[in-house]
């Protein structure tokens, strides 16, 4: 026996794990996107910019504080962290099979058992006491446990990437929602100022109508424009409260008022570096999660194939047993046994081959899912960069439109005051200016959000900082995933 165990250990060390080893699939990374504004060029400056905590670049300390709060207290982030802890536990369970399982036990019995068999009807009362330590170990000769551990580790890392994905989403949602809130604030100011201005004009025209200087048609036209502006006020106030409630939920709080820092016009617009490299997309949590899921599915094939081969296990027991408690620890009370078992599948009627086929089919599905995730990442990146460049053009054009309409409205009033034209021209200018100013506020917000979209699509090093600042699982994932010592 003293030669058997070392021999088995030697075989275990040199044995190869069955099933395919993981290799990252080849994907077609574009050297340049279709749009002329989204050319991919390697640029260390661009990479450094992508690593920046971009929300600080807006220059609004309130926004920065809201994001920090959300990272710590958002319930989705906390759920994701708890899910990582779940997979940490499952990984520990799987990894424990690599090591011998050792148990200790003690028992004591007293009773009358079967007849002695010598014809006597007297049954003696017997005692039995024992204390023992037992061990059980399955020799991982074919790599079943190693493949299962590899899969469990990949699933743990995939859960961590899922947590990082939640952090990315929550960060972008808080920033976008806050920008939308500032846009609604600006629209509310525009609506209230317009309503106040039209109320003064309406009072003036009512006085003139009473004197017979203007017709009822002119009065009703002015009144309709006043109520048009007034109708926007409660609608915008409702949207503001609803958005504040949504932000409160993102912060992990009950609905409450959200503080403001800068106004929309004062919000800085972070620059987007030119030549963002496609290698940044490999740092996206959805891409990393998809790859870890593929790694796990690949390892599960090896687990399934290992059932074709014999399983070898060793068991052992050492202890003491005696019918008298006082003699329990004497030398002649010692008991021990060592045994080995080999189990070779012979006829399972397609059970094992079915498991292998199923594992290979899952691996194919996961592979296609990984390729699809990578392609979606490239699509998201191009869409974000196009959104940024085209929204900038729209913003500039609309800004010039607002300036032109303000001039038009001022000149229309001058022409009406001088009696050159009717008040209808003034109403037309006011109506066009009011509508365009509301749209321009939305475009300003969309331009700021397009910057958020670029940083979200490329997921640079800023995500590492955000994930570290967010709610964490109990133990660091890297430490748990690399720890090879057995646990209880």
C-alpha positions as CSV (number, residue, x, y, z in Angstrom):
1,X,0.0,0.0,0.0
2,X,2.9,2.3,0.7
3,X,3.8,2.3,-3.0
4,X,0.2,2.6,-4.3
5,X,-0.6,6.1,-3.1
6,X,2.7,7.7,-4.4
7,X,2.1,6.0,-7.7
8,X,-1.4,7.3,-7.9
9,X,-0.2,10.8,-7.0
10,X,2.4,10.6,-9.7
11,X,-0.1,9.6,-12.3
12,X,-2.4,12.4,-11.2
13,X,0.4,15.0,-11.6
14,X,1.2,14.0,-15.1
15,X,-2.3,13.2,-16.3
16,X,-3.9,15.5,-18.9
17,X,-7.4,16.9,-18.4
18,X,-9.7,15.6,-21.1
19,X,-11.7,18.0,-23.2
20,X,-10.5,21.0,-25.3
21,X,-8.2,23.6,-23.9
22,X,-9.6,27.1,-24.2
23,X,-8.5,29.4,-26.9
24,X,-9.9,32.8,-27.5
25,X,-11.9,32.9,-30.8
26,X,-10.7,35.1,-33.6
27,X,-12.9,38.1,-34.3
28,X,-12.7,40.6,-37.1
29,X,-11.8,43.9,-35.4
30,X,-12.3,46.8,-37.9
31,X,-9.2,48.9,-38.5
32,X,-11.6,51.8,-39.2
33,X,-15.3,52.3,-38.8
34,X,-17.5,53.2,-41.7
35,X,-18.1,56.7,-40.5
36,X,-15.3,59.2,-41.2
37,X,-15.6,60.6,-37.7
38,X,-14.9,57.2,-36.0
39,X,-11.6,56.1,-37.4
40,X,-9.8,53.8,-35.0
41,X,-6.1,54.8,-34.5
42,X,-3.9,53.6,-31.7
43,X,-3.2,56.6,-29.5
44,X,-1.8,56.5,-26.0
45,X,-3.3,59.9,-25.3
46,X,-6.7,58.6,-26.2
47,X,-6.3,55.7,-24.0
48,X,-5.3,57.9,-21.1
49,X,-8.3,60.1,-21.7
50,X,-10.5,57.1,-21.7
51,X,-9.2,56.2,-18.2
52,X,-10.3,59.5,-16.8
53,X,-13.2,59.7,-14.3
54,X,-15.2,61.5,-17.0
55,X,-18.0,62.8,-14.8
56,X,-15.6,65.1,-13.1
57,X,-14.9,66.8,-16.4
58,X,-18.4,68.3,-16.4
59,X,-17.3,70.5,-13.6
60,X,-20.4,69.9,-11.4
61,X,-19.5,68.7,-7.9
62,X,-23.2,67.7,-7.3
63,X,-23.0,65.3,-10.3
64,X,-19.8,63.8,-8.9
65,X,-21.4,63.3,-5.5
66,X,-24.5,61.7,-6.9
67,X,-22.4,59.2,-8.8
68,X,-20.4,58.3,-5.8
69,X,-23.6,57.8,-3.8
70,X,-25.1,55.6,-6.4
71,X,-22.0,53.4,-6.6
72,X,-22.2,52.7,-2.9
73,X,-25.9,52.6,-2.3
74,X,-27.6,51.6,-5.6
75,X,-29.5,48.3,-4.9
76,X,-28.7,46.8,-8.3
77,X,-25.0,47.3,-7.6
78,X,-25.4,45.7,-4.2
79,X,-27.4,42.8,-5.7
80,X,-24.6,42.3,-8.3
81,X,-22.0,42.2,-5.5
82,X,-24.0,39.7,-3.6
83,X,-24.3,37.5,-6.7
84,X,-20.5,37.6,-6.9
85,X,-20.4,36.3,-3.4
86,X,-22.7,33.5,-4.4
87,X,-20.4,32.4,-7.2
88,X,-17.4,32.7,-4.8
89,X,-19.1,30.1,-2.6
90,X,-19.9,27.8,-5.6
91,X,-16.3,28.1,-6.7
92,X,-15.1,27.1,-3.3
93,X,-17.4,24.1,-3.3
94,X,-16.1,22.8,-6.6
95,X,-12.5,23.5,-5.8
96,X,-12.7,21.6,-2.6
97,X,-13.1,18.3,-4.6
98,X,-9.4,18.6,-5.5
99,X,-8.4,17.8,-1.9
100,X,-9.1,14.9,0.5
101,X,-12.3,15.3,2.6
102,X,-11.5,14.6,6.2
103,X,-14.1,14.0,8.9
104,X,-14.0,13.2,12.5
105,X,-16.7,11.3,14.5
106,X,-17.5,9.8,17.8
107,X,-20.3,7.5,18.9
108,X,-21.5,5.5,21.8
109,X,-24.1,2.8,22.0
110,X,-25.6,0.6,24.7
111,X,-28.3,-2.0,24.2
112,X,-29.4,-5.6,23.8
113,X,-28.9,-7.1,20.4
114,X,-29.5,-10.5,18.8
115,X,-29.6,-13.8,20.7
116,X,-26.3,-15.4,21.2
117,X,-27.1,-18.5,19.1
118,X,-26.2,-21.0,21.8
119,X,-29.8,-21.7,22.8
120,X,-29.8,-19.3,25.7
121,X,-32.6,-16.9,25.9
122,X,-30.6,-14.4,27.9
123,X,-29.4,-11.4,25.9
124,X,-26.5,-9.6,27.3
125,X,-26.3,-5.8,27.5
126,X,-23.4,-4.6,25.4
127,X,-21.6,-1.3,25.1
128,X,-19.7,0.1,22.2
129,X,-17.7,3.3,22.0
130,X,-15.6,4.6,19.1
131,X,-13.7,7.7,18.0
132,X,-12.5,7.9,14.4
133,X,-11.1,10.1,11.7
134,X,-12.0,9.2,8.1
135,X,-10.8,10.5,4.8
136,X,-12.2,10.3,1.2
137,X,-10.5,11.5,-2.0
138,X,-11.3,11.1,-5.6
139,X,-8.2,10.9,-7.7
140,X,-8.6,13.4,-10.5
141,X,-6.8,11.3,-13.0
142,X,-8.7,12.5,-16.1
143,X,-9.2,16.1,-15.1
144,X,-12.9,16.0,-14.3
145,X,-12.5,18.0,-11.1
146,X,-9.9,20.4,-12.7
147,X,-12.2,21.1,-15.6
148,X,-15.1,21.6,-13.2
149,X,-13.0,24.0,-11.1
150,X,-11.9,25.8,-14.3
151,X,-15.6,26.3,-15.2
152,X,-16.5,27.5,-11.7
153,X,-13.7,30.0,-11.7
154,X,-14.7,31.3,-15.1
155,X,-18.3,31.6,-13.9
156,X,-17.0,33.5,-10.8
157,X,-15.1,36.0,-13.1
158,X,-18.1,36.3,-15.3
159,X,-20.2,37.3,-12.3
160,X,-17.6,40.0,-11.4
161,X,-17.8,41.3,-15.0
162,X,-21.6,41.4,-14.6
163,X,-21.1,43.5,-11.5
164,X,-18.8,45.8,-13.4
165,X,-21.5,46.0,-16.1
166,X,-24.1,47.1,-13.6
167,X,-21.6,49.7,-12.3
168,X,-21.1,51.0,-15.8
169,X,-24.9,51.2,-16.5
170,X,-25.7,52.9,-13.2
171,X,-23.0,55.5,-13.6
172,X,-24.2,56.4,-17.1
173,X,-27.8,56.4,-16.0
174,X,-27.1,58.8,-13.1
175,X,-25.2,61.2,-15.3
176,X,-27.7,61.1,-18.1
177,X,-30.7,61.5,-15.8
178,X,-29.0,64.5,-14.0
179,X,-28.3,66.1,-17.4
180,X,-31.9,65.6,-18.4
181,X,-33.0,67.1,-15.1
182,X,-31.0,70.3,-15.8
183,X,-32.5,70.4,-19.3
184,X,-36.0,70.2,-17.8
185,X,-35.1,73.0,-15.4
186,X,-34.0,75.2,-18.3
187,X,-37.2,74.4,-20.3
188,X,-39.3,75.2,-17.2
189,X,-37.5,78.6,-16.9
190,X,-38.1,79.3,-20.6
191,X,-41.8,78.3,-20.3
192,X,-42.4,80.5,-17.2
193,X,-40.6,83.5,-18.7
194,X,-42.5,83.1,-21.9
195,X,-45.8,82.8,-20.1
196,X,-45.0,85.9,-18.0
197,X,-44.2,87.9,-21.1
198,X,-47.3,86.8,-22.9
199,X,-49.4,87.5,-19.8
200,X,-48.3,91.1,-20.0
201,X,-49.2,91.3,-23.7
202,X,-52.5,89.6,-23.0
203,X,-53.4,92.2,-20.3
204,X,-52.5,95.0,-22.6
205,X,-54.6,93.6,-25.5
206,X,-57.5,93.1,-23.2
207,X,-57.4,96.8,-22.3
208,X,-57.2,97.7,-26.0
209,X,-60.0,95.2,-26.9
210,X,-62.2,96.9,-24.2
211,X,-61.6,100.2,-26.0
212,X,-62.3,98.7,-29.4
213,X,-58.8,99.2,-30.7
214,X,-58.2,95.4,-31.5
215,X,-60.5,92.7,-32.7
216,X,-61.6,89.6,-30.8
217,X,-59.7,87.6,-33.4
218,X,-56.4,89.2,-32.4
219,X,-57.2,88.9,-28.7
220,X,-58.0,85.2,-29.0
221,X,-54.8,84.6,-30.9
222,X,-52.7,86.2,-28.2
223,X,-54.7,84.4,-25.5
224,X,-54.1,81.0,-27.2
225,X,-50.3,81.6,-27.2
226,X,-50.4,82.5,-23.5
227,X,-52.2,79.3,-22.6
228,X,-49.8,77.3,-24.9
229,X,-46.9,78.5,-22.7
230,X,-48.8,78.0,-19.5
231,X,-49.7,74.4,-20.5
232,X,-45.9,73.6,-20.7
233,X,-45.3,74.6,-17.0
234,X,-47.2,71.8,-15.2
235,X,-46.1,69.3,-17.8
236,X,-42.5,70.2,-17.2
237,X,-43.0,70.3,-13.4
238,X,-44.5,66.8,-13.6
239,X,-41.5,65.5,-15.6
240,X,-39.1,67.1,-13.1
241,X,-40.6,65.4,-10.1
242,X,-40.8,62.0,-11.9
243,X,-37.2,62.3,-13.0
244,X,-36.1,63.2,-9.5
245,X,-37.9,60.1,-8.2
246,X,-36.1,58.0,-10.8
247,X,-32.7,59.4,-9.7
248,X,-33.6,58.8,-6.1
249,X,-34.1,55.1,-6.9
250,X,-30.8,55.0,-8.6
251,X,-29.2,56.4,-5.5
252,X,-30.9,53.7,-3.4
253,X,-33.1,56.2,-1.6
254,X,-36.8,56.9,-1.3
255,X,-38.2,59.6,-3.6
256,X,-36.9,63.0,-2.7
257,X,-35.7,66.3,-4.2
258,X,-32.4,66.1,-6.1
259,X,-30.0,68.9,-5.5
260,X,-28.5,70.9,-8.4
261,X,-25.1,72.3,-9.0
262,X,-24.6,74.1,-12.3
263,X,-27.2,75.1,-14.7
264,X,-27.3,73.4,-18.1
265,X,-25.7,76.4,-19.9
266,X,-22.8,76.4,-17.3
267,X,-22.1,72.6,-17.6
268,X,-18.7,72.0,-19.1
269,X,-18.6,69.8,-22.2
270,X,-15.8,67.2,-21.9
271,X,-13.8,66.6,-25.0
272,X,-13.7,63.2,-26.7
273,X,-10.2,62.3,-27.7
274,X,-9.6,61.5,-31.4
275,X,-8.4,58.1,-32.4
276,X,-10.0,55.9,-29.7
277,X,-8.4,52.5,-30.1
278,X,-10.6,49.4,-30.7
279,X,-8.5,47.6,-28.0
280,X,-10.5,49.6,-25.4
281,X,-13.6,47.5,-26.4
282,X,-11.9,44.4,-25.0
283,X,-12.2,46.1,-21.6
284,X,-16.0,46.3,-21.8
285,X,-17.6,44.2,-19.1
286,X,-20.1,42.6,-21.4
287,X,-17.3,41.4,-23.7
288,X,-15.3,40.0,-20.8
289,X,-18.3,38.4,-19.3
290,X,-19.2,36.7,-22.6
291,X,-15.6,35.4,-22.9
292,X,-15.6,34.0,-19.3
293,X,-19.0,32.3,-20.0
294,X,-17.4,30.8,-23.1
295,X,-14.4,29.6,-21.1
296,X,-16.8,27.9,-18.6
297,X,-18.8,26.2,-21.3
298,X,-15.6,25.0,-22.9
299,X,-14.4,23.4,-19.6
300,X,-17.8,21.8,-19.1
301,X,-17.1,19.7,-22.2
302,X,-14.1,18.2,-20.4
303,X,-16.3,17.4,-17.4
304,X,-18.8,15.6,-19.6
305,X,-16.1,13.6,-21.4
306,X,-14.4,12.5,-18.2
307,X,-17.4,10.3,-17.5
308,X,-16.2,8.0,-20.3
309,X,-13.2,7.1,-18.1
310,X,-12.9,5.2,-14.8
311,X,-13.2,7.1,-11.5
312,X,-10.7,6.2,-8.8
313,X,-11.3,7.0,-5.1
314,X,-9.5,6.3,-1.9
315,X,-11.0,6.0,1.5
316,X,-9.4,5.5,4.9
317,X,-10.3,5.4,8.5
318,X,-8.3,5.5,11.7
319,X,-9.7,5.5,15.2
320,X,-10.3,3.5,18.4
321,X,-13.2,1.3,19.4
322,X,-14.0,-0.5,22.6
323,X,-16.9,-1.9,24.6
324,X,-15.6,-0.2,27.7
325,X,-15.1,3.5,27.8
326,X,-12.1,3.2,30.1
327,X,-10.3,1.0,27.6
328,X,-11.1,3.2,24.6
329,X,-7.7,4.8,24.2
330,X,-5.6,1.7,24.9
331,X,-3.3,0.4,22.1
332,X,-5.4,-2.7,21.5
333,X,-8.5,-0.5,20.8
334,X,-7.1,0.9,17.6
335,X,-8.9,0.3,14.4
336,X,-8.0,1.3,10.8
337,X,-8.7,0.5,7.2
338,X,-7.6,1.8,3.8
339,X,-9.5,1.0,0.6
340,X,-9.6,2.0,-3.0
341,X,-12.3,1.9,-5.6
342,X,-12.4,2.0,-9.4
343,X,-15.7,2.5,-11.2
344,X,-15.7,2.1,-15.0
345,X,-18.8,3.0,-17.0
346,X,-19.8,0.2,-19.4
347,X,-23.3,0.4,-20.7
348,X,-25.1,3.7,-20.0
349,X,-27.2,3.6,-23.2
350,X,-26.2,7.0,-24.5
351,X,-26.3,8.9,-21.2
352,X,-22.6,10.0,-21.3
353,X,-22.6,10.8,-25.1
354,X,-25.8,12.8,-24.6
355,X,-24.1,14.8,-21.9
356,X,-21.1,15.4,-24.1
357,X,-23.4,16.5,-27.0
358,X,-25.3,18.8,-24.8
359,X,-22.1,20.4,-23.4
360,X,-20.7,20.9,-26.9
361,X,-24.0,22.5,-28.0
362,X,-23.9,24.9,-25.0
363,X,-20.4,25.8,-26.0
364,X,-21.5,26.6,-29.5
365,X,-24.3,28.8,-28.3
366,X,-21.9,30.6,-26.0
367,X,-19.4,31.0,-28.8
368,X,-21.9,32.6,-31.0
369,X,-23.1,34.8,-28.1
370,X,-19.5,35.9,-27.6
371,X,-19.1,36.8,-31.3
372,X,-22.4,38.7,-31.2
373,X,-21.3,40.6,-28.1
374,X,-18.1,41.7,-29.7
375,X,-19.9,42.8,-32.8
376,X,-22.5,44.7,-30.7
377,X,-19.6,46.4,-28.9
378,X,-18.2,47.7,-32.2
379,X,-21.6,48.8,-33.2
380,X,-22.2,50.6,-29.9
381,X,-18.8,52.3,-30.2
382,X,-19.5,53.6,-33.7
383,X,-23.0,54.7,-32.8
384,X,-21.6,56.6,-29.8
385,X,-19.0,58.4,-31.8
386,X,-21.4,59.3,-34.6
387,X,-23.9,60.5,-32.0
388,X,-21.3,62.8,-30.6
389,X,-20.1,64.3,-33.9
390,X,-23.6,64.7,-35.4
391,X,-25.2,66.1,-32.3
392,X,-22.4,68.7,-32.1
393,X,-23.4,69.8,-35.7
394,X,-27.1,69.8,-34.7
395,X,-26.3,71.8,-31.6
396,X,-24.3,74.4,-33.5
397,X,-27.0,74.8,-36.1
398,X,-29.8,75.1,-33.5
399,X,-27.8,77.6,-31.6
400,X,-27.6,79.8,-34.7
401,X,-31.3,79.3,-35.3
402,X,-32.1,80.5,-31.8
403,X,-29.9,83.6,-32.3
404,X,-31.7,84.3,-35.6
405,X,-35.1,83.9,-34.1
406,X,-34.3,86.3,-31.3
407,X,-33.4,88.9,-33.9
408,X,-36.5,88.1,-35.8
409,X,-38.7,88.5,-32.7
410,X,-37.0,91.8,-31.8
411,X,-37.5,93.2,-35.3
412,X,-41.1,92.0,-35.5
413,X,-41.9,93.9,-32.3
414,X,-40.2,97.0,-33.6
415,X,-42.2,96.8,-36.9
416,X,-45.4,96.3,-34.9
417,X,-44.6,99.3,-32.7
418,X,-44.0,101.5,-35.7
419,X,-47.2,100.3,-37.3
420,X,-45.6,98.6,-40.2
421,X,-47.1,95.2,-39.6
422,X,-49.8,93.4,-37.5
423,X,-49.2,91.7,-34.2
424,X,-49.6,88.3,-36.1
425,X,-45.9,88.7,-37.2
426,X,-44.9,89.1,-33.5
427,X,-46.9,86.1,-32.5
428,X,-45.3,84.0,-35.3
429,X,-41.8,85.1,-34.2
430,X,-42.6,84.3,-30.5
431,X,-44.1,81.0,-31.3
432,X,-41.1,79.9,-33.4
433,X,-38.6,81.2,-30.8
434,X,-40.4,79.5,-27.9
435,X,-40.5,76.1,-29.7
436,X,-36.9,76.3,-30.8
437,X,-35.6,77.3,-27.4
438,X,-37.3,74.3,-25.9
439,X,-35.8,72.0,-28.5
440,X,-32.4,73.7,-28.1
441,X,-32.4,72.8,-24.4
442,X,-33.0,69.2,-25.3
443,X,-30.2,69.3,-27.9
444,X,-27.8,70.8,-25.3
445,X,-28.6,67.9,-23.0
446,X,-28.2,65.4,-25.8
447,X,-24.8,66.7,-26.6
448,X,-23.6,66.3,-23.0
449,X,-25.1,62.8,-22.9
450,X,-23.4,61.9,-26.2
451,X,-20.1,62.3,-24.3
452,X,-21.3,60.0,-21.6
453,X,-22.3,57.5,-24.4
454,X,-18.7,57.5,-25.8
455,X,-17.1,56.8,-22.4
456,X,-19.8,54.1,-21.7
457,X,-19.2,52.4,-25.1
458,X,-15.4,52.2,-24.8
459,X,-15.4,51.4,-21.0
460,X,-11.8,52.5,-20.3
461,X,-9.9,52.4,-17.1
462,X,-12.4,54.7,-15.5
463,X,-14.6,51.7,-15.0
464,X,-11.9,50.0,-12.9
465,X,-11.9,53.0,-10.5
466,X,-15.7,53.1,-10.4
467,X,-16.0,49.3,-9.8
468,X,-13.4,49.7,-6.9
469,X,-15.5,52.5,-5.4
470,X,-18.8,50.7,-5.7
471,X,-20.3,48.2,-3.3
472,X,-18.0,45.2,-3.1
473,X,-18.3,41.5,-2.5
474,X,-17.1,40.2,0.8
475,X,-13.7,39.0,-0.5
476,X,-11.7,40.4,-3.5
477,X,-12.5,38.2,-6.5
478,X,-8.9,38.1,-7.7
479,X,-7.7,36.8,-4.3
480,X,-10.4,34.1,-4.1
481,X,-10.0,33.0,-7.7
482,X,-6.2,32.5,-7.3
483,X,-6.3,30.9,-3.8
484,X,-5.6,27.2,-4.1
485,X,-5.6,26.3,-0.4
486,X,-8.4,24.0,0.7
487,X,-11.2,25.5,2.9
488,X,-13.6,23.9,5.3
